[in-house]
Amino acid sequence: MIIALAQVKMDFSMESNYQKSVQMIMEAAHCGADIVCFPEVQLTPFFPKYQNINATPFVSRLDDAYVSGICATCQTNSIHAAVNFYMQEDGK
């Protein structure tokens, strides 16, 4: 098994971070990796280090476009990804 580690500088744009993630998945697959592992808070900056920041805008759900896009990218490129999103479940 070949494991790729993704170290990506995340910013406050979830769309930009999503695009970076997709590129890293495709690059890892192209290099022959079986799985690519992402750092914590993949679609957002590491906002716990910022005081008094509202994390609500950074929450993902299983049915949102970012999650399904990552799944589709993995499926298309025959690779697995260990992703780290802030997820909303049962309203929490």
DSSP file (Angstrom, degrees, kcal/mol; ACC not computed):
  #  RESIDUE AA STRUCTURE BP1 BP2  ACC     N-H-->O    O-->H-N    N-H-->O    O-->H-N    TCO  KAPPA ALPHA  PHI   PSI    X-CA   Y-CA   Z-CA
    1    1 A M              0   0    0      0, 0.0     2,-0.5     0, 0.0    32,-0.1   0.000 360.0 360.0 360.0 133.5    0.0    0.0    0.0
    2    2 A I        -     0   0    0     30,-0.2    32,-3.1     2,-0.0    33,-1.5  -0.918 360.0-161.9-105.9 124.6    1.3    3.4   -0.9
    3    3 A I  E     -a   35   0A   0     -2,-0.5     2,-0.4    30,-0.2    33,-0.2  -0.912   1.3-160.6-110.8 128.1    0.2    6.3    1.4
    4    4 A A  E     -a   36   0A   0     31,-3.1    33,-2.9    -2,-0.5     2,-0.5  -0.879   6.9-150.2-105.1 140.1    0.4    9.9    0.4
    5    5 A L  E     -a   37   0A   0     -2,-0.4     2,-0.6    31,-0.2    33,-0.2  -0.946   8.4-152.3-110.8 125.9    0.4   12.7    3.0
    6    6 A A        -     0   0    0     31,-3.0     2,-0.6    -2,-0.5    15,-0.0  -0.864  13.2-178.2-101.9 121.2   -1.1   16.0    2.0
    7    7 A Q        +     0   0    0     -2,-0.6     2,-0.4    31,-0.1    31,-0.1  -0.947  17.4 169.7-117.7 108.9    0.2   19.1    3.7
    8    8 A V        -     0   0    0     -2,-0.6     2,-0.8    34,-0.0    -2,-0.0  -0.956  37.7-125.9-126.2 134.5   -1.8   22.1    2.3
    9    9 A K        -     0   0    0     -2,-0.4     2,-0.3    36,-0.0    -2,-0.0  -0.711  35.3-155.2 -77.7 114.7   -1.9   25.7    3.5
   10   10 A M        -     0   0    0     -2,-0.8    36,-0.2    34,-0.1     2,-0.2  -0.648  11.2-169.5 -93.0 147.7   -5.6   26.3    4.0
   11   11 A D        -     0   0    0      2,-0.3     6,-0.1    -2,-0.3    -1,-0.0  -0.524  43.5 -84.6-120.6-168.0   -7.2   29.7    3.9
   12   12 A F  S    S+     0   0    0     -2,-0.2     2,-0.7    32,-0.2     3,-0.1   0.438  99.7  92.8 -84.3   1.7  -10.7   31.0    4.8
   13   13 A S     >  -     0   0    0      1,-0.2     4,-2.3     2,-0.0    -2,-0.3  -0.856  56.0-166.1 -97.7 111.9  -12.3   30.0    1.5
   14   14 A M  H  > S+     0   0    0     -2,-0.7     4,-2.5     1,-0.2    -1,-0.2   0.879  90.9  54.0 -62.4 -36.7  -13.8   26.6    1.6
   15   15 A E  H  > S+     0   0    0      2,-0.2     4,-2.5     1,-0.2    -1,-0.2   0.933 109.2  46.7 -63.9 -46.1  -14.1   26.6   -2.2
   16   16 A S  H  > S+     0   0    0      1,-0.2     4,-2.2     2,-0.2    -2,-0.2   0.916 114.2  47.8 -61.4 -43.6  -10.4   27.3   -2.6
   17   17 A N  H  X S+     0   0    0     -4,-2.3     4,-2.2    26,-0.3    -1,-0.2   0.862 110.1  52.9 -67.1 -36.2   -9.5   24.7    0.0
   18   18 A Y  H  X S+     0   0    0     -4,-2.5     4,-2.7    25,-0.2    -2,-0.2   0.935 108.8  49.4 -62.1 -46.8  -11.8   22.2   -1.7
   19   19 A Q  H  X S+     0   0    0     -4,-2.5     4,-2.2     1,-0.2    -2,-0.2   0.899 110.5  50.6 -61.8 -40.4  -10.0   22.8   -5.1
   20   20 A K  H  X S+     0   0    0     -4,-2.2     4,-2.3     2,-0.2    -1,-0.2   0.910 110.7  50.2 -61.1 -42.0   -6.6   22.3   -3.4
   21   21 A S  H  X S+     0   0    0     -4,-2.2     4,-2.4     2,-0.2    -2,-0.2   0.919 109.1  50.2 -63.4 -44.9   -7.9   19.0   -1.9
   22   22 A V  H  X S+     0   0    0     -4,-2.7     4,-2.4     1,-0.2    -1,-0.2   0.919 111.2  49.4 -60.2 -44.3   -9.2   17.8   -5.3
   23   23 A Q  H  X S+     0   0    0     -4,-2.2     4,-2.5     1,-0.2    -1,-0.2   0.903 110.6  50.0 -62.1 -41.5   -5.8   18.6   -6.9
   24   24 A M  H  X S+     0   0    0     -4,-2.3     4,-2.5     2,-0.2    -1,-0.2   0.880 109.9  51.0 -65.9 -37.6   -3.9   16.8   -4.1
   25   25 A I  H  X S+     0   0    0     -4,-2.4     4,-2.4     2,-0.2    -2,-0.2   0.941 112.7  45.6 -63.3 -47.4   -6.1   13.7   -4.5
   26   26 A M  H  X S+     0   0    0     -4,-2.4     4,-2.4     1,-0.2    -2,-0.2   0.889 113.4  49.8 -65.0 -39.0   -5.5   13.6   -8.3
   27   27 A E  H  X S+     0   0    0     -4,-2.5     4,-1.6     2,-0.2    -1,-0.2   0.915 111.0  49.1 -65.3 -43.3   -1.8   14.2   -7.8
   28   28 A A  H  <>S+     0   0    0     -4,-2.5     5,-2.6     2,-0.2    -2,-0.2   0.909 112.3  48.3 -63.1 -41.9   -1.5   11.4   -5.3
   29   29 A A  H ><5S+     0   0    0     -4,-2.4     3,-1.7     1,-0.2    -2,-0.2   0.917 108.9  53.5 -63.6 -43.0   -3.5    9.0   -7.5
   30   30 A H  H 3<5S+     0   0    0     -4,-2.4    -1,-0.2     1,-0.3    -2,-0.2   0.826 106.9  53.0 -60.6 -32.0   -1.2   10.0  -10.5
   31   31 A C  T 3<5S-     0   0    0     -4,-1.6    -1,-0.3    -5,-0.1    -2,-0.2   0.419 125.1-102.9 -85.5   1.2    1.8    9.1   -8.3
   32   32 A G  T < 5 +     0   0    0     -3,-1.7   -30,-0.2     1,-0.2    -3,-0.2   0.589  65.1 156.7  93.1  10.8    0.4    5.7   -7.5
   33   33 A A      < -     0   0    0     -5,-2.6    -1,-0.2    -6,-0.2   -30,-0.2  -0.386  34.6-157.6 -70.3 148.2   -0.9    6.2   -4.0
   34   34 A D  S    S+     0   0    0    -32,-3.1    46,-2.3     1,-0.3     2,-0.3   0.717  80.8  13.7 -91.2 -28.4   -3.7    4.0   -2.7
   35   35 A I  E     -ab   3  80A   0    -33,-1.5   -31,-3.1    44,-0.2     2,-0.4  -0.996  62.4-153.4-147.7 144.7   -4.7    6.5    0.0
   36   36 A V  E     -ab   4  81A   0     44,-2.0    46,-2.6    -2,-0.3     2,-0.5  -0.989  14.4-153.2-120.4 130.0   -4.1   10.2    0.6
   37   37 A C  E     -ab   5  82A   0    -33,-2.9   -31,-3.0    -2,-0.4    46,-0.2  -0.886   8.3-157.4-107.9 129.2   -4.3   11.5    4.2
   38   38 A F        -     0   0    0     44,-2.6   -31,-0.1    -2,-0.5     3,-0.1  -0.677  19.7-109.6-102.5 156.5   -5.2   15.1    4.9
   39   39 A P        -     0   0    0      0, 0.0     3,-0.3     0, 0.0    45,-0.2  -0.168  54.0 -66.5 -73.9 175.4   -4.4   17.2    8.0
   40   40 A E  S    S+     0   0    0      1,-0.2    44,-0.1     2,-0.1    45,-0.1  -0.231 117.1  19.4 -61.2 154.9   -7.0   18.3   10.4
   41   41 A V  S >  S-     0   0    0     -3,-0.1     3,-0.8     1,-0.1    -1,-0.2   0.938  73.9-178.8  46.9  64.9   -9.6   20.8    9.2
   42   42 A Q  T 3  S+     0   0    0     42,-3.0    43,-0.2    -3,-0.3   -21,-0.1   0.830  73.6  40.3 -63.9 -38.7   -9.1   20.2    5.6
   43   43 A L  T 3  S+     0   0    0     41,-0.5   -26,-0.3    15,-0.1    -1,-0.2   0.449 119.1  41.6 -93.1   0.8  -11.6   22.7    4.1
   44   44 A T  S <  S-     0   0    0     -3,-0.8   -32,-0.2   -27,-0.1   -34,-0.1  -0.879  90.8 -92.0-138.5 165.8  -10.9   25.5    6.5
   45   45 A P        -     0   0    0      0, 0.0     2,-2.5     0, 0.0   -34,-0.1  -0.356  59.7 -88.5 -68.6 166.4   -8.0   27.2    8.2
   46   46 A F    >   +     0   0    0      1,-0.2     3,-1.6   -36,-0.2     4,-0.2  -0.493  59.6 174.4 -76.2  77.3   -7.1   25.7   11.6
   47   47 A F  G >   +     0   0    0     -2,-2.5     3,-2.1     1,-0.3     6,-0.2   0.642  58.6  80.9 -70.3 -15.5   -9.6   28.1   13.2
   48   48 A P  G 3  S+     0   0    0      0, 0.0    -1,-0.3     0, 0.0     4,-0.1   0.782  87.7  61.7 -58.7 -20.9   -9.4   26.8   16.8
   49   49 A K  G <  S+     0   0    0     -3,-1.6     2,-0.5     2,-0.1    -2,-0.2   0.630  91.4  80.7 -78.7 -10.5   -6.2   28.9   17.1
   50   50 A Y  S X  S-     0   0    0     -3,-2.1     3,-0.8    -4,-0.2     2,-0.2  -0.819  84.4-123.8 -97.1 132.6   -8.2   32.1   16.5
   51   51 A Q  T 3  S-     0   0    0     -2,-0.5    -2,-0.1     1,-0.2    -1,-0.0  -0.481  83.6  -0.2 -74.5 142.6  -10.1   33.6   19.4
   52   52 A N  T 3  S+     0   0    0      1,-0.2     2,-0.4    -2,-0.2    -1,-0.2   0.754  85.0 155.0  56.7  33.1  -13.8   34.2   19.2
   53   53 A I    <   -     0   0    0     -3,-0.8     2,-0.7    -6,-0.2    -1,-0.2  -0.766  44.5-128.3 -92.2 137.5  -14.3   32.9   15.6
   54   54 A N        -     0   0    0     -2,-0.4     4,-0.1     1,-0.1    -7,-0.0  -0.756  20.2-170.3 -83.6 114.7  -17.7   31.5   14.6
   55   55 A A    >   +     0   0    0     -2,-0.7     3,-2.0     1,-0.2     4,-0.3   0.535  61.0  98.2 -84.3  -7.4  -17.1   28.1   13.1
   56   56 A T  G >  S+     0   0    0      1,-0.3     3,-1.6     2,-0.2    -1,-0.2   0.856  76.9  56.0 -52.5 -43.4  -20.7   27.7   11.8
   57   57 A P  G 3  S+     0   0    0      0, 0.0    -1,-0.3     0, 0.0    -2,-0.1   0.678 104.7  56.3 -65.4 -13.0  -19.8   28.8    8.2
   58   58 A F  G <  S+     0   0    0     -3,-2.0    28,-0.5    -4,-0.1     2,-0.2   0.365  79.7 116.2 -98.6   4.6  -17.2   26.0    8.0
   59   59 A V    <   -     0   0    0     -3,-1.6     2,-0.3    -4,-0.3    28,-0.2  -0.548  47.4-160.4 -79.3 137.0  -19.5   23.1    8.9
   60   60 A S  B     -c   87   0B   0     26,-3.7    28,-2.9    -2,-0.2     2,-0.3  -0.765   3.4-151.8-110.5 160.3  -20.1   20.4    6.3
   61   61 A R    >   -     0   0    0     -2,-0.3     3,-1.9    26,-0.2     6,-0.3  -0.908  31.1-110.9-125.8 157.5  -22.9   17.9    6.0
   62   62 A L  T 3  S+     0   0    0     26,-0.4    27,-0.0    -2,-0.3    -1,-0.0   0.788 117.5  49.8 -58.0 -27.6  -22.8   14.4    4.4
   63   63 A D  T 3  S+     0   0    0      4,-0.1    -1,-0.3     5,-0.0     2,-0.1   0.300  86.7 112.1 -97.4  10.7  -25.0   15.6    1.5
   64   64 A D  S <> S-     0   0    0     -3,-1.9     4,-2.2     1,-0.1     5,-0.2  -0.402  78.0-111.1 -86.1 166.1  -23.1   18.8    0.6
   65   65 A A  H  > S+     0   0    0      1,-0.2     4,-2.3     2,-0.2     5,-0.2   0.809 113.0  56.4 -65.1 -33.4  -21.2   19.4   -2.6
   66   66 A Y  H  > S+     0   0    0      2,-0.2     4,-2.1     1,-0.2    -1,-0.2   0.932 110.4  43.5 -66.5 -44.5  -17.8   19.4   -1.0
   67   67 A V  H  > S+     0   0    0     -6,-0.3     4,-2.2     2,-0.2    -2,-0.2   0.943 117.5  44.7 -66.2 -47.9  -18.2   15.9    0.5
   68   68 A S  H  X S+     0   0    0     -4,-2.2     4,-2.4     1,-0.2    -1,-0.2   0.846 112.1  54.3 -67.2 -31.7  -19.8   14.4   -2.6
   69   69 A G  H  X S+     0   0    0     -4,-2.3     4,-2.4    -5,-0.2    -1,-0.2   0.903 108.3  47.8 -67.2 -41.4  -17.1   16.1   -4.8
   70   70 A I  H  X S+     0   0    0     -4,-2.1     4,-2.3     2,-0.2    -2,-0.2   0.921 112.8  49.6 -63.9 -43.5  -14.3   14.6   -2.8
   71   71 A C  H  X S+     0   0    0     -4,-2.2     4,-2.5     1,-0.2    -2,-0.2   0.923 112.1  47.6 -61.0 -44.6  -16.0   11.2   -3.0
   72   72 A A  H  X S+     0   0    0     -4,-2.4     4,-2.8     2,-0.2     5,-0.2   0.893 110.5  51.8 -64.8 -40.4  -16.5   11.5   -6.7
   73   73 A T  H  X S+     0   0    0     -4,-2.4     4,-1.8     2,-0.2    -1,-0.2   0.914 111.6  47.3 -62.6 -42.6  -12.8   12.6   -7.2
   74   74 A C  H  X>S+     0   0    0     -4,-2.3     5,-2.1     2,-0.2     4,-0.5   0.928 113.6  47.4 -63.8 -44.9  -11.6    9.6   -5.2
   75   75 A Q  H ><5S+     0   0    0     -4,-2.5     3,-1.0     1,-0.2    -2,-0.2   0.930 112.5  48.7 -63.7 -45.2  -13.9    7.2   -7.2
   76   76 A T  H 3<5S+     0   0    0     -4,-2.8    -1,-0.2     1,-0.2    -2,-0.2   0.845 118.4  40.4 -62.2 -34.8  -12.8    8.6  -10.6
   77   77 A N  H 3<5S-     0   0    0     -4,-1.8    -1,-0.2    -5,-0.2    -2,-0.2   0.305 107.3-123.0-100.6   7.5   -9.2    8.4   -9.6
   78   78 A S  T <<5S+     0   0    0     -3,-1.0     2,-0.3    -4,-0.5    -3,-0.2   0.922  70.3 119.0  51.6  53.2   -9.3    5.0   -7.9
   79   79 A I      < -     0   0    0     -5,-2.1     2,-0.3    -6,-0.1   -44,-0.2  -0.969  57.4-131.2-142.2 155.5   -7.9    6.3   -4.6
   80   80 A H  E     -b   35   0A   0    -46,-2.3   -44,-2.0    -2,-0.3     2,-0.4  -0.767  19.4-156.7-103.3 155.3   -9.1    6.5   -1.0
   81   81 A A  E     -b   36   0A   0     -2,-0.3     2,-0.9   -46,-0.2   -44,-0.2  -0.999  15.2-149.2-135.4 134.9   -8.8    9.7    1.1
   82   82 A A  E     -b   37   0A   0    -46,-2.6   -44,-2.6    -2,-0.4     2,-0.2  -0.874  36.1-176.3 -97.8 101.0   -8.7   10.2    4.8
   83   83 A V        -     0   0    0     -2,-0.9     2,-0.4   -46,-0.2   -43,-0.1  -0.571  23.0-149.4-102.2 162.3  -10.4   13.6    5.0
   84   84 A N        +     0   0    0    -45,-0.2   -42,-3.0    -2,-0.2   -41,-0.5  -0.849  28.1 158.4-136.5  97.8  -11.0   15.9    8.0
   85   85 A F        -     0   0    0     -2,-0.4     2,-0.8   -44,-0.2   -26,-0.1  -0.834  47.4-113.9-114.2 153.3  -14.1   18.0    7.8
   86   86 A Y        -     0   0    0    -28,-0.5   -26,-3.7    -2,-0.3     2,-0.3  -0.827  47.7-158.8 -81.5 115.0  -16.1   19.7   10.6
   87   87 A M  B     -c   60   0B   0     -2,-0.8     2,-0.5   -28,-0.2   -26,-0.2  -0.757  16.8-142.8-107.6 144.2  -19.4   17.8   10.2
   88   88 A Q        +     0   0    0    -28,-2.9   -26,-0.4    -2,-0.3     2,-0.4  -0.891  25.5 172.2-100.8 130.2  -22.9   18.6   11.3
   89   89 A E    >   -     0   0    0     -2,-0.5     3,-1.7   -28,-0.1   -28,-0.0  -0.990  66.7  -6.9-140.8 130.2  -24.9   15.7   12.5
   90   90 A D  T 3  S-     0   0    0     -2,-0.4    -1,-0.1     1,-0.3    -2,-0.0   0.872 130.1 -55.2  53.5  40.2  -28.4   15.8   14.1
   91   91 A G  T 3         0   0    0      1,-0.1    -1,-0.3    -3,-0.0    -3,-0.0   0.542 360.0 360.0  75.0   7.1  -28.2   19.6   14.1
   92   92 A K    <         0   0    0     -3,-1.7    -2,-0.2     0, 0.0    -1,-0.1   0.355 360.0 360.0-120.7 360.0  -24.9   19.7   16.1
